[in-house]
């Protein structure tokens, strides 16, 4: 793995506990967490996101630690007798035993491991014995490979870091053995380690939570400033070992403005400084969430508003530390537009009607893809309704991906399993016709080894309402302009294959839509004044109307230099917030 660190991650992880100091909880009804640090600009000129990572950056960026204390060391003699390590260790302990007599020689091993990258382990092995002969040490990584080293005779207190990269994601039993060939004994300690990266398995759209019907939680609205715990890993054929989830979260029956935060723990959800879904009174609003599952198998949904709401959550896939389907990044590509007859018949989709579209083998999606990430947009609907995307060959599920009101143009991201014939279906669940637009932004395939690294706690990268740490003053994103943001150091080989970002617009002064696309320039091109203006995209990451606060997830690669553009495609200025949820990495 290269030593160059992720620029964005470094800036945000330098502060303790992975949070930036000075972030306050937003008032209900506004996007959560206006950050005192981030990138803000009132002109298209970019600002770098930079900083230095702390020594525990891997842990703070979604990594995990594993340990096995010295007390778990098992010492075996030639006779086969076993005993715990620390109970028989000499040295300071032996001096304190006095009249109790001298204990036999024993070696103790303390193990501590942390994740690094998607497939690597950093194992800290501490072997100590105050009266030992030479020791031969064998580290078995659990994948059939070993490393060995020797320790000289005498008082031993050896601590060292050992790094190993696994060829395949998974859970491994790592064992360290210290052999004393003179006395015929060996000391052993081991721990179970799971790689940080997780690959994707598509899941038929399935409702896990509906507080209106008592599915997944009590049949009752979620109260103001309250949370609901949702079992994900181990539910609805999602395996107990799943570490991440693609979940469509919908808020409905709203009587006031507010927002919903989704986190892997209750404490993080209730203290969240970011939001996943924003809503106003009377709205039904969905948003796709791709994030970590708590170690207990739950995610927690927090109603940060002051009025009760109903919550719905539909799973469409999960991530686990095992070989499955890796991410394939694409620049947004339009594959369906019923207004033009692209990808399907020209003309609005009738109420309760559906159509199929070939996805595998089109728009950069390989034929081996098992699921596709799309941005699904409803336009010009004649009455309220919803859209549902689902795999071909299956009956339309009762879940929804996009909810809309009459005349509203609204988008939402979705992860959709691909049917055996390489197609997906889209259904208009309303009673009247509506136009449908589908933009492909990525896919999952067994041919890719790009795995998800979920951060656990979202990090705010941009809030144009606040002054930035880089000295730029607060100011909205100007109309018809793009804002280029540097996500990695100036490089032709980015570490990150894809970025999972939650984007939110607020203080909208007119109708418009947001596009999120890779930038073709290097950061140095902007610094030196040599940057070319990127072509204006036609795809949308989210759509808004005047006065609305709207959020949607955006999955995108960085450009060749690790840069991403945020386009205000409206004719009026708007404020923009960007939160980092996860990344896809190969190494």
SULBEL-V961602 format. One line per field, one symbol per residue. ss: DSSP state (a for helix, b for strand, c for the rest). Layout:
ss: ???
This chain:
ss: ccccccaaaaaaaccaaaccccccccccccccccccccbcccccccbcccccccccaaaaccccbbbbcaaacbbbcccccbbbcaaacccaaaaaaaaacccccccbbbbbbbbbcccbbbbbbbbbbbbbccbbbbbbcccccbbbbbbccbbbbbbbbbbbbcccccbbbbbbbbbbccccbbbbbbbbbbcccbbbbbbbbbbbbbccccbccccccbcccbbbbbbccccccccccbbbbbbbbbbbcccccbbbbbbccaaaaaccccccbbbcccccbbbbbbbbcccccbbbbbbcccccbbbbbbbbbbbbccccbbbbbbbbbbbbbccccbccccccbccccbbbbbccccccccccbbbbbbbbbbbcccccbbbbbbbccccccccccbbbcccccbbbbbbbbcccccbbbbbbcccccbbbbbbbbbbbbcccccbbbbbbbbbbbbbcccccccccccccbcccbbbbbbcccccccccbbbbbbbbbbbcccccbbbbbbbccccaaaaaccccccccccccccbbbcccccbbbbbbbccccccbbbbbbcccccbbbbbbbbbbbbcc
